[in-house]
Amino acid sequence: MENRNLSLTDAVLLDSVQKGKRISSEAVAMLRKRKLIEGRLPHIFIAKDIAQVTDQKIEYTKHKGLDDKKCEALLLDSLKDHGSLTKPEIVRLLWDVLPDQLDDKQKNNKLDYLLKKLRMSGKVYAKRAKGISVWYLTENM
């Protein structure tokens, strides 16, 4: 409430967002227009500027997770370091850096999409060994 530009309604709605309570779609639209929240329904969270003022920087980062480019870089660096990674190892590597707003199925889908995107761009390839996919960097990386 130290921010004089916030109305009491804004403050109450932001408090509800921080506590994980649902708010109306009209309220979401209003807060989003004023750049006070981020994310997609139903997984909305306070914006970075609000998180910094309210000392919730760590929570903001966990909600947001690493973006796709940083996840790709982390995976590619790990493949350079180790030569290969199994799919379960990739899951362990990236699981905790994905947005905590995603459920397990969504996280798995995101990881599958990331691997597919890297494979289609020619950066990585996979071989099957004992029923588990093992991922490698391509020669041109």
N, C-alpha and C positions, 0 to 999 in steps of 0.2 A: 504494500500500500504506500510505500515511500514514493513510488512513481505517481506523480500528480496527473499524468495523462490517462491513468486507468480509472474507470468508474467502479463503483461498488459492485455492480453486476459483473464486470470483467473479472474483478478479483475473486468473486464467489465462483464464477465459472472456471477460472484457472485453478482454484483450489480443488474443485471437483475433478478436473483433468489430472492434477497431481495425485489425487487419491485413487485414481482409476475408476471413478464413477462415470456412468454414461451421461451425456448431455444431449440435448436435442440437435437435430441436423441444422436448424436455423442458428443455434448458438455456435456450432462448429464453424459454419460459414462466416459468421461475424468475427470470431476469433482468428480464423485463418486469414480473412481480409485484412485484419489489423496486424498480421504477422506475429501473433502471440502463441500459436500452436503449430505443430508440424505432424506429419504422418497421415496415414489413411484410416478412415473409419473401419473397424472400431478401435484401431490401435493408434490413437492420437497421444501426443505428449507435448509438454511445454516447449516453446522455441528456445534456441540457444541464448538469446539475449536475456530472457526471463530466467533461464537456468543459471546464468552467470550472476545475476543480481541476487537470486535466492539461494546461492551457494549449493546448487544441485548440478554441478558440471559433470560429475562422474555418472550420475543417473542419466543425464542427457546423452552422454556418450554411449552408455549401455543400451539405451532405447534406440538410438540411431544406428549403432553398429558401424562396422567398417563399410565403406562403399565398395562397389564391385572392383574398381581398379586396385584398391589396396588389398583386397582378398586375392585377386589374380597375382599381384606382386609377391605377396606372402607365399602363395603356393608355388610360383615359379622359382623364387629364391630357395624354398625348401627342396624342390626337385633338383636345383643346381647343387645344393649342398650334399644331398643324399643319393642322387642318381635315379632313384625311383621311390614311389610311395604307393602303398595299397589304398584302396578306397576307404577302408576303416581308419587308416592313418590320416588321410585327407580330412575325413569327418572330424577326427580328434583335433587336428590342427586348426580348422576353421570354425568349428561349432560355436565356441564361446565368443568369437568376434562378430558373429552375425547378430542382427538386431534381436534383443530379447523379447520384442513384441511378437515375433514370429513363433508359431507353434512348431512342433517337431516335423510334421509333414511339410510345412512351408520351408523350413530350413533344409530338409532333404531335397525338396524341389529346387531351391536356390543353388545348392551345391551341384546337383545334376546339371542344371542350366549352365553354371560356371564351367564345369568340365566340358560340356558339349560345345560351348562357345570357344574355349581354348583349343579343343580338338578340331573344330571347323576352321579356325583361323590358322591351323598348321603349327601351333606352338607345342602341343603335347599329343601323345598317342597312348593307347592302352593295349595291353595283352592280358589274356585270361590265364591264370595259373591256379590250379586246384580250386576252381570255382570262384576265385576272387580276382577282380580287375587290378592290375598293377600299372601305374601311370609313369610315363617317362617324358623327358623333354625331347623334341625332335632335334635333328642334327643342326638345323639352321638357327637354333636358339643359342 
